[in-house]
């Protein structure tokens, strides 16, 4: 496409914009619908598990089951998207999530919820590496900005879902969001089939002009590898906060005196802030550098976790959740951009799989460690751990090697 623009004597000003929108709309629409049901069940799942007798340890085990499957499957599914195409793996992801939604509806106890969580995690483990590799192929050096839109759509889905969840629960009970999840998963399946391209997207089909390897990969492979590892580790840190929010914040909010509706709004505050962070940080990191965005973002996560655990009123809870969301929104597209800056075109799927595997391990660890910490020291203990981890990693990022040119 870039070549055709250069060969045209009088290119239309609207041409590049229309082309960009044409590439962004399918990514945004698929991401929004795929994650909408996840937002609806985010407050419902912990509250439903609590109604079935789950304590903080059981809530942690449910979250850990997600992390276990996610961490174990992202690398092979990322490699599968390199081999069989992005579209095939995205279709599998929607089928897996629809299956999980059906299992949630049938679950009558914590083991059933944990089993459904495993299947749901398999769907997410297929979705994210394939989507991120698709974005890296289509947008190249602008992957940070494009992935910012994708993560913004993801966060927007959770804003809508978590805000609506309280009304859905009050109207239909704690199981009603799972039925909505099944509907949105089937809609996502249809969108992927319609919008994700007629041909498989993957190895051998990356003919777009942006699907090239960054020069730094050949010039300094060891340095490129170090930058990817830095992105993977940063993913672990910011997702530790996300895993803690998803596993424990609804129950912690109830323990602090919030109603089910207020808990939905608390999660919505997290996701609204994540939308804002996602939309601005990716493009900013494309312009001023990845580390310049990551350092303040991780510092904000430490501050937000501290506010949640502080013995203050509901306002501190909402502010802390918003800061954690802002940090996650800024880190996610910036980490993907950092990886895209330092990975060869043929290895994008597995590189994004490694990133998501680090995130999955983080969810696993946050669920296990946070559950036992909350049981032993109180519901605020998981957020104290987030604050310490994020504060320490802020120092590591400040001392880390600077990326090479173009990063």
TIZATOR-721230 format. One record per residue (C-alpha): residue in one letter; x, y, z; chain. Coordinates in steps of 0.05 Angstrom, whole numbers, plus 5000, padded with zeros to 4 digits. Layout:
BEGIN
+---------+------+-------+------+--------+
! residuo ! east ! north !   up ! cadena !
+---------+------+-------+------+--------+
!       A !    X !     Y !    Z !      A !
...
+---------+------+-------+------+--------+
***
This chain:
BEGIN
+---------+------+-------+------+--------+
! residuo ! east ! north !   up ! cadena !
+---------+------+-------+------+--------+
!       X ! 5000 !  5000 ! 5000 !      A !
!       X ! 5057 !  5048 ! 5016 !      A !
!       X ! 5086 !  5036 ! 4947 !      A !
!       X ! 5019 !  5050 ! 4913 !      A !
!       X ! 5015 !  5117 ! 4950 !      A !
!       X ! 5084 !  5137 ! 4927 !      A !
!       X ! 5069 !  5119 ! 4855 !      A !
!       X ! 5005 !  5161 ! 4852 !      A !
!       X ! 5020 !  5231 ! 4824 !      A !
!       X ! 4964 !  5263 ! 4865 !      A !
!       X ! 4946 !  5222 ! 4925 !      A !
!       X ! 4880 !  5238 ! 4958 !      A !
!       X ! 4887 !  5269 ! 5027 !      A !
!       X ! 4831 !  5224 ! 5051 !      A !
!       X ! 4864 !  5161 ! 5024 !      A !
!       X ! 4914 !  5148 ! 5080 !      A !
!       X ! 4863 !  5166 ! 5133 !      A !
!       X ! 4811 !  5119 ! 5103 !      A !
!       X ! 4863 !  5064 ! 5097 !      A !
!       X ! 4883 !  5073 ! 5170 !      A !
!       X ! 4810 !  5072 ! 5194 !      A !
!       X ! 4797 !  5012 ! 5151 !      A !
!       X ! 4852 !  4975 ! 5188 !      A !
!       X ! 4833 !  5000 ! 5257 !      A !
!       X ! 4758 !  4988 ! 5256 !      A !
!       X ! 4760 !  4912 ! 5252 !      A !
!       X ! 4811 !  4908 ! 5307 !      A !
!       X ! 4772 !  4955 ! 5352 !      A !
!       X ! 4704 !  4923 ! 5339 !      A !
!       X ! 4728 !  4852 ! 5350 !      A !
!       X ! 4765 !  4871 ! 5414 !      A !
!       X ! 4705 !  4909 ! 5442 !      A !
!       X ! 4654 !  4854 ! 5431 !      A !
!       X ! 4700 !  4798 ! 5451 !      A !
!       X ! 4713 !  4830 ! 5519 !      A !
!       X ! 4644 !  4859 ! 5534 !      A !
!       X ! 4618 !  4796 ! 5568 !      A !
!       X ! 4682 !  4792 ! 5609 !      A !
!       X ! 4666 !  4860 ! 5637 !      A !
!       X ! 4595 !  4837 ! 5655 !      A !
!       X ! 4619 !  4778 ! 5695 !      A !
!       X ! 4678 !  4814 ! 5728 !      A !
!       X ! 4638 !  4835 ! 5790 !      A !
!       X ! 4589 !  4777 ! 5785 !      A !
!       X ! 4638 !  4719 ! 5788 !      A !
!       X ! 4670 !  4735 ! 5856 !      A !
!       X ! 4603 !  4754 ! 5886 !      A !
!       X ! 4571 !  4690 ! 5859 !      A !
!       X ! 4629 !  4649 ! 5886 !      A !
!       X ! 4620 !  4684 ! 5954 !      A !
!       X ! 4546 !  4665 ! 5953 !      A !
!       X ! 4568 !  4592 ! 5942 !      A !
!       X ! 4611 !  4596 ! 6004 !      A !
!       X ! 4679 !  4616 ! 5975 !      A !
!       X ! 4729 !  4652 ! 6020 !      A !
!       X ! 4788 !  4694 ! 5998 !      A !
!       X ! 4831 !  4632 ! 5987 !      A !
!       X ! 4778 !  4602 ! 5941 !      A !
!       X ! 4772 !  4667 ! 5903 !      A !
!       X ! 4847 !  4666 ! 5895 !      A !
!       X ! 4845 !  4595 ! 5868 !      A !
!       X ! 4793 !  4614 ! 5817 !      A !
!       X ! 4837 !  4672 ! 5793 !      A !
!       X ! 4898 !  4626 ! 5795 !      A !
!       X ! 4863 !  4575 ! 5750 !      A !
!       X ! 4857 !  4630 ! 5698 !      A !
!       X ! 4930 !  4648 ! 5705 !      A !
!       X ! 4952 !  4575 ! 5701 !      A !
!       X ! 4916 !  4561 ! 5635 !      A !
!       X ! 4934 !  4630 ! 5607 !      A !
!       X ! 5008 !  4623 ! 5623 !      A !
!       X ! 5012 !  4552 ! 5596 !      A !
!       X ! 4975 !  4565 ! 5530 !      A !
!       X ! 4996 !  4634 ! 5506 !      A !
!       X ! 5063 !  4611 ! 5478 !      A !
!       X ! 5037 !  4550 ! 5439 !      A !
!       X ! 4976 !  4589 ! 5415 !      A !
!       X ! 5020 !  4648 ! 5395 !      A !
!       X ! 5063 !  4599 ! 5355 !      A !
!       X ! 5000 !  4569 ! 5326 !      A !
!       X ! 4979 !  4637 ! 5300 !      A !
!       X ! 5047 !  4643 ! 5266 !      A !
!       X ! 5036 !  4575 ! 5233 !      A !
!       X ! 4961 !  4571 ! 5219 !      A !
!       X ! 4942 !  4644 ! 5216 !      A !
!       X ! 4914 !  4697 ! 5262 !      A !
!       X ! 4843 !  4688 ! 5239 !      A !
!       X ! 4839 !  4613 ! 5255 !      A !
!       X ! 4865 !  4625 ! 5326 !      A !
!       X ! 4818 !  4684 ! 5337 !      A !
!       X ! 4759 !  4641 ! 5316 !      A !
!       X ! 4782 !  4588 ! 5366 !      A !
!       X ! 4786 !  4641 ! 5421 !      A !
!       X ! 4713 !  4661 ! 5411 !      A !
!       X ! 4690 !  4588 ! 5412 !      A !
!       X ! 4727 !  4575 ! 5476 !      A !
!       X ! 4698 !  4636 ! 5511 !      A !
!       X ! 4627 !  4617 ! 5489 !      A !
!       X ! 4639 !  4548 ! 5518 !      A !
!       X ! 4663 !  4578 ! 5583 !      A !
!       X ! 4601 !  4622 ! 5588 !      A !
!       X ! 4557 !  4561 ! 5582 !      A !
!       X ! 4597 !  4525 ! 5636 !      A !
!       X ! 4589 !  4585 ! 5683 !      A !
!       X ! 4514 !  4580 ! 5675 !      A !
!       X ! 4516 !  4506 ! 5693 !      A !
!       X ! 4565 !  4511 ! 5751 !      A !
!       X ! 4537 !  4496 ! 5820 !      A !
!       X ! 4599 !  4505 ! 5861 !      A !
!       X ! 4670 !  4533 ! 5864 !      A !
!       X ! 4701 !  4473 ! 5825 !      A !
!       X ! 4653 !  4486 ! 5768 !      A !
!       X ! 4670 !  4560 ! 5767 !      A !
!       X ! 4744 !  4544 ! 5767 !      A !
!       X ! 4735 !  4495 ! 5709 !      A !
!       X ! 4698 !  4547 ! 5669 !      A !
!       X ! 4753 !  4597 ! 5685 !      A !
!       X ! 4804 !  4549 ! 5655 !      A !
!       X ! 4766 !  4545 ! 5590 !      A !
!       X ! 4756 !  4620 ! 5589 !      A !
!       X ! 4830 !  4630 ! 5600 !      A !
!       X ! 4845 !  4585 ! 5540 !      A !
!       X ! 4802 !  4632 ! 5498 !      A !
!       X ! 4839 !  4694 ! 5523 !      A !
!       X ! 4906 !  4659 ! 5513 !      A !
!       X ! 4888 !  4649 ! 5440 !      A !
!       X ! 4859 !  4718 ! 5430 !      A !
!       X ! 4913 !  4765 ! 5455 !      A !
!       X ! 4977 !  4739 ! 5422 !      A !
!       X ! 4941 !  4732 ! 5355 !      A !
!       X ! 4911 !  4802 ! 5360 !      A !
!       X ! 4977 !  4834 ! 5381 !      A !
!       X ! 5016 !  4799 ! 5325 !      A !
!       X ! 4962 !  4821 ! 5276 !      A !
!       X ! 4971 !  4893 ! 5299 !      A !
!       X ! 5047 !  4889 ! 5295 !      A !
!       X ! 5041 !  4864 ! 5223 !      A !
!       X ! 4993 !  4917 ! 5202 !      A !
!       X ! 5022 !  4978 ! 5236 !      A !
!       X ! 5097 !  4965 ! 5245 !      A !
!       X ! 5130 !  5025 ! 5280 !      A !
!       X ! 5060 !  5053 ! 5297 !      A !
!       X ! 5041 !  4989 ! 5334 !      A !
!       X ! 5040 !  5027 ! 5400 !      A !
!       X ! 4986 !  5075 ! 5377 !      A !
!       X ! 4945 !  5020 ! 5343 !      A !
!       X ! 4950 !  4974 ! 5403 !      A !
!       X ! 4930 !  5032 ! 5446 !      A !
!       X ! 4864 !  5034 ! 5408 !      A !
!       X ! 4856 !  4959 ! 5416 !      A !
!       X ! 4869 !  4961 ! 5490 !      A !
!       X ! 4824 !  5022 ! 5494 !      A !
!       X ! 4768 !  4981 ! 5463 !      A !
!       X ! 4783 !  4925 ! 5512 !      A !
!       X ! 4779 !  4973 ! 5571 !      A !
!       X ! 4717 !  5006 ! 5543 !      A !
!       X ! 4683 !  4938 ! 5540 !      A !
!       X ! 4699 !  4930 ! 5614 !      A !
!       X ! 4674 !  5000 ! 5629 !      A !
!       X ! 4606 !  4984 ! 5598 !      A !
!       X ! 4604 !  4913 ! 5625 !      A !
!       X ! 4623 !  4929 ! 5697 !      A !
!       X ! 4578 !  4990 ! 5700 !      A !
!       X ! 4520 !  4950 ! 5673 !      A !
!       X ! 4534 !  4888 ! 5715 !      A !
!       X ! 4502 !  4917 ! 5778 !      A !
!       X ! 4437 !  4931 ! 5742 !      A !
!       X ! 4438 !  4862 ! 5709 !      A !
!       X ! 4450 !  4828 ! 5776 !      A !
!       X ! 4395 !  4868 ! 5810 !      A !
!       X ! 4347 !  4852 ! 5753 !      A !
!       X ! 4364 !  4779 ! 5740 !      A !
!       X ! 4407 !  4753 ! 5797 !      A !
!       X ! 4480 !  4734 ! 5801 !      A !
!       X ! 4477 !  4684 ! 5744 !      A !
!       X ! 4446 !  4732 ! 5693 !      A !
!       X ! 4513 !  4762 ! 5671 !      A !
!       X ! 4536 !  4693 ! 5649 !      A !
!       X ! 4479 !  4688 ! 5600 !      A !
!       X ! 4497 !  4756 ! 5572 !      A !
!       X ! 4569 !  4731 ! 5566 !      A !
!       X ! 4546 !  4674 ! 5522 !      A !
!       X ! 4510 !  4722 ! 5476 !      A !
!       X ! 4570 !  4769 ! 5469 !      A !
!       X ! 4617 !  4711 ! 5456 !      A !
!       X ! 4573 !  4687 ! 5398 !      A !
!       X ! 4571 !  4758 ! 5371 !      A !
!       X ! 4647 !  4761 ! 5374 !      A !
!       X ! 4651 !  4695 ! 5335 !      A !
!       X ! 4609 !  4725 ! 5280 !      A !
!       X ! 4650 !  4789 ! 5278 !      A !
!       X ! 4716 !  4751 ! 5273 !      A !
!       X ! 4688 !  4709 ! 5217 !      A !
!       X ! 4665 !  4772 ! 5180 !      A !
!       X ! 4721 !  4822 ! 5194 !      A !
!       X ! 4785 !  4785 ! 5208 !      A !
!       X ! 4801 !  4776 ! 5134 !      A !
!       X ! 4784 !  4724 ! 5083 !      A !
!       X ! 4853 !  4694 ! 5083 !      A !
!       X ! 4892 !  4668 ! 5142 !      A !
!       X ! 4937 !  4721 ! 5171 !      A !
!       X ! 5004 !  4695 ! 5193 !      A !
!       X ! 5069 !  4667 ! 5167 !      A !
!       X ! 5069 !  4670 ! 5092 !      A !
!       X ! 5012 !  4720 ! 5091 !      A !
!       X ! 5046 !  4781 ! 5121 !      A !
!       X ! 5054 !  4817 ! 5056 !      A !
!       X ! 5035 !  4885 ! 5082 !      A !
!       X ! 5090 !  4936 ! 5077 !      A !
!       X ! 5096 !  4943 ! 5152 !      A !
!       X ! 5108 !  4868 ! 5163 !      A !
!       X ! 5184 !  4876 ! 5164 !      A !
!       X ! 5236 !  4863 ! 5218 !      A !
!       X ! 5264 !  4923 ! 5255 !      A !
!       X ! 5337 !  4936 ! 5238 !      A !
!       X ! 5358 !  4932 ! 5311 !      A !
!       X ! 5341 !  4857 ! 5312 !      A !
!       X ! 5397 !  4843 ! 5262 !      A !
!       X ! 5444 !  4897 ! 5287 !      A !
!       X ! 5441 !  4880 ! 5361 !      A !
!       X ! 5403 !  4816 ! 5374 !      A !
!       X ! 5425 !  4811 ! 5447 !      A !
!       X ! 5402 !  4882 ! 5461 !      A !
!       X ! 5336 !  4869 ! 5426 !      A !
!       X ! 5327 !  4807 ! 5469 !      A !
!       X ! 5340 !  4847 ! 5533 !      A !
!       X ! 5287 !  4898 ! 5513 !      A !
!       X ! 5236 !  4843 ! 5501 !      A !
!       X ! 5252 !  4813 ! 5569 !      A !
!       X ! 5242 !  4882 ! 5600 !      A !
!       X ! 5173 !  4886 ! 5567 !      A !
!       X ! 5155 !  4816 ! 5592 !      A !
!       X ! 5175 !  4833 ! 5663 !      A !
!       X ! 5137 !  4899 ! 5661 !      A !
!       X ! 5077 !  4860 ! 5637 !      A !
!       X ! 5083 !  4815 ! 5697 !      A !
!       X ! 5084 !  4875 ! 5745 !      A !
!       X ! 5025 !  4913 ! 5717 !      A !
!       X ! 4983 !  4851 ! 5707 !      A !
!       X ! 4996 !  4831 ! 5780 !      A !
!       X ! 4954 !  4892 ! 5797 !      A !
!       X ! 4901 !  4873 ! 5746 !      A !
!       X ! 4897 !  4802 ! 5773 !      A !
!       X ! 4890 !  4828 ! 5843 !      A !
!       X ! 4834 !  4875 ! 5822 !      A !
!       X ! 4795 !  4821 ! 5784 !      A !
!       X ! 4802 !  4768 ! 5838 !      A !
!       X ! 4792 !  4808 ! 5901 !      A !
!       X ! 4767 !  4879 ! 5891 !      A !
!       X ! 4692 !  4862 ! 5888 !      A !
!       X ! 4695 !  4822 ! 5952 !      A !
!       X ! 4741 !  4874 ! 5985 !      A !
!       X ! 4692 !  4929 ! 5965 !      A !
!       X ! 4634 !  4892 ! 5997 !      A !
!       X ! 4676 !  4882 ! 6060 !      A !
!       X ! 4688 !  4957 ! 6060 !      A !
!       X ! 4613 !  4970 ! 6059 !      A !
!       X ! 4598 !  4979 ! 5984 !      A !
!       X ! 4535 !  4952 ! 5952 !      A !
!       X ! 4535 !  4908 ! 5890 !      A !
!       X ! 4519 !  4969 ! 5848 !      A !
!       X ! 4575 !  5009 ! 5880 !      A !
!       X ! 4623 !  4951 ! 5868 !      A !
!       X ! 4606 !  4953 ! 5795 !      A !
!       X ! 4620 !  5028 ! 5793 !      A !
!       X ! 4686 !  5016 ! 5830 !      A !
!       X ! 4708 !  4968 ! 5775 !      A !
!       X ! 4682 !  5016 ! 5723 !      A !
!       X ! 4728 !  5070 ! 5752 !      A !
!       X ! 4787 !  5023 ! 5740 !      A !
!       X ! 4766 !  5010 ! 5669 !      A !
!       X ! 4749 !  5082 ! 5651 !      A !
!       X ! 4818 !  5102 ! 5674 !      A !
!       X ! 4847 !  5045 ! 5634 !      A !
!       X ! 4812 !  5071 ! 5571 !      A !
!       X ! 4844 !  5139 ! 5581 !      A !
!       X ! 4912 !  5108 ! 5592 !      A !
!       X ! 4907 !  5062 ! 5532 !      A !
!       X ! 4886 !  5115 ! 5483 !      A !
!       X ! 4940 !  5165 ! 5501 !      A !
!       X ! 5001 !  5124 ! 5522 !      A !
!       X ! 5012 !  5082 ! 5460 !      A !
!       X ! 5017 !  5142 ! 5413 !      A !
!       X ! 5058 !  5181 ! 5465 !      A !
!       X ! 5108 !  5123 ! 5471 !      A !
!       X ! 5114 !  5120 ! 5395 !      A !
!       X ! 5138 !  5193 ! 5398 !      A !
!       X ! 5178 !  5201 ! 5462 !      A !
!       X ! 5200 !  5130 ! 5477 !      A !
!       X ! 5173 !  5069 ! 5513 !      A !
!       X ! 5211 !  5078 ! 5579 !      A !
!       X ! 5188 !  5150 ! 5587 !      A !
!       X ! 5117 !  5123 ! 5592 !      A !
!       X ! 5130 !  5060 ! 5631 !      A !
!       X ! 5167 !  5091 ! 5690 !      A !
!       X ! 5111 !  5140 ! 5712 !      A !
!       X ! 5058 !  5088 ! 5696 !      A !
!       X ! 5087 !  5036 ! 5743 !      A !
!       X ! 5098 !  5090 ! 5796 !      A !
!       X ! 5024 !  5108 ! 5790 !      A !
!       X ! 5006 !  5034 ! 5802 !      A !
!       X ! 5045 !  5035 ! 5867 !      A !
!       X ! 5009 !  5097 ! 5890 !      A !
!       X ! 4941 !  5070 ! 5870 !      A !
!       X ! 4950 !  5005 ! 5907 !      A !
!       X ! 4972 !  5045 ! 5968 !      A !
!       X ! 4908 !  5085 ! 5965 !      A !
!       X ! 4865 !  5023 ! 5962 !      A !
!       X ! 4896 !  4993 ! 6025 !      A !
!       X ! 4897 !  5059 ! 6062 !      A !
!       X ! 4847 !  5065 ! 6120 !      A !
!       X ! 4807 !  5119 ! 6087 !      A !
!       X ! 4737 !  5128 ! 6059 !      A !
!       X ! 4706 !  5102 ! 5993 !      A !
!       X ! 4738 !  5160 ! 5956 !      A !
!       X ! 4807 !  5131 ! 5966 !      A !
!       X ! 4782 !  5064 ! 5940 !      A !
!       X ! 4757 !  5096 ! 5876 !      A !
!       X ! 4819 !  5138 ! 5867 !      A !
!       X ! 4865 !  5079 ! 5878 !      A !
!       X ! 4826 !  5036 ! 5829 !      A !
!       X ! 4829 !  5092 ! 5777 !      A !
!       X ! 4905 !  5099 ! 5785 !      A !
!       X ! 4915 !  5024 ! 5777 !      A !
!       X ! 4872 !  5026 ! 5714 !      A !
!       X ! 4910 !  5086 ! 5686 !      A !
!       X ! 4976 !  5050 ! 5698 !      A !
!       X ! 4952 !  4986 ! 5665 !      A !
!       X ! 4924 !  5024 ! 5606 !      A !
!       X ! 4990 !  5060 ! 5595 !      A !
!       X ! 5034 !  4998 ! 5604 !      A !
!       X ! 4996 !  4949 ! 5559 !      A !
!       X ! 5004 !  4982 ! 5490 !      A !
!       X ! 5073 !  5009 ! 5509 !      A !
!       X ! 5098 !  4940 ! 5525 !      A !
!       X ! 5070 !  4913 ! 5460 !      A !
!       X ! 5104 !  4970 ! 5423 !      A !
!       X ! 5170 !  4955 ! 5457 !      A !
!       X ! 5166 !  4883 ! 5436 !      A !
!       X ! 5146 !  4902 ! 5364 !      A !
!       X ! 5207 !  4948 ! 5362 !      A !
!       X ! 5253 !  4889 ! 5379 !      A !
!       X ! 5227 !  4826 ! 5346 !      A !
!       X ! 5233 !  4797 ! 5276 !      A !
!       X ! 5171 !  4793 ! 5233 !      A !
!       X ! 5169 !  4717 ! 5232 !      A !
!       X ! 5171 !  4712 ! 5308 !      A !
!       X ! 5118 !  4763 ! 5327 !      A !
!       X ! 5067 !  4711 ! 5346 !      A !
!       X ! 5111 !  4674 ! 5395 !      A !
!       X ! 5140 !  4739 ! 5422 !      A !
!       X ! 5070 !  4764 ! 5438 !      A !
!       X ! 5055 !  4694 ! 5466 !      A !
!       X ! 5114 !  4701 ! 5513 !      A !
!       X ! 5089 !  4769 ! 5535 !      A !
!       X ! 5020 !  4742 ! 5549 !      A !
!       X ! 5051 !  4682 ! 5585 !      A !
!       X ! 5086 !  4729 ! 5632 !      A !
!       X ! 5019 !  4763 ! 5644 !      A !
!       X ! 4987 !  4695 ! 5656 !      A !
!       X ! 5039 !  4675 ! 5707 !      A !
!       X ! 5027 !  4741 ! 5741 !      A !
!       X ! 4952 !  4727 ! 5746 !      A !
!       X ! 4968 !  4658 ! 5773 !      A !
!       X ! 5016 !  4685 ! 5826 !      A !
!       X ! 4971 !  4744 ! 5845 !      A !
!       X ! 4913 !  4697 ! 5857 !      A !
!       X ! 4952 !  4647 ! 5899 !      A !
!       X ! 4994 !  4697 ! 5938 !      A !
!       X ! 4938 !  4748 ! 5946 !      A !
!       X ! 4888 !  4696 ! 5969 !      A !
!       X ! 4932 !  4669 ! 6024 !      A !
!       X ! 4955 !  4740 ! 6043 !      A !
!       X ! 4883 !  4764 ! 6050 !      A !
!       X ! 4864 !  4703 ! 6091 !      A !
!       X ! 4924 !  4713 ! 6137 !      A !
!       X ! 4929 !  4789 ! 6142 !      A !
!       X ! 4863 !  4818 ! 6118 !      A !
!       X ! 4831 !  4839 ! 6052 !      A !
!       X ! 4878 !  4897 ! 6041 !      A !
!       X ! 4941 !  4854 ! 6041 !      A !
!       X ! 4940 !  4838 ! 5966 !      A !
!       X ! 4942 !  4912 ! 5950 !      A !
!       X ! 5001 !  4924 ! 5997 !      A !
!       X ! 5038 !  4871 ! 5957 !      A !
!       X ! 5021 !  4907 ! 5892 !      A !
!       X ! 5047 !  4972 ! 5920 !      A !
!       X ! 5114 !  4942 ! 5941 !      A !
!       X ! 5123 !  4904 ! 5875 !      A !
!       X ! 5106 !  4965 ! 5831 !      A !
!       X ! 5149 !  5011 ! 5873 !      A !
!       X ! 5209 !  4965 ! 5867 !      A !
!       X ! 5199 !  4956 ! 5791 !      A !
!       X ! 5196 !  5032 ! 5782 !      A !
!       X ! 5268 !  5034 ! 5807 !      A !
!       X ! 5289 !  4977 ! 5761 !      A !
!       X ! 5260 !  5012 ! 5700 !      A !
!       X ! 5295 !  5077 ! 5719 !      A !
!       X ! 5362 !  5041 ! 5720 !      A !
!       X ! 5350 !  4997 ! 5659 !      A !
!       X ! 5388 !  5002 ! 5594 !      A !
!       X ! 5358 !  5050 ! 5545 !      A !
!       X ! 5327 !  5021 ! 5482 !      A !
!       X ! 5363 !  5028 ! 5416 !      A !
!       X ! 5342 !  5077 ! 5362 !      A !
!       X ! 5270 !  5073 ! 5341 !      A !
!       X ! 5246 !  5043 ! 5407 !      A !
+---------+------+-------+------+--------+
***
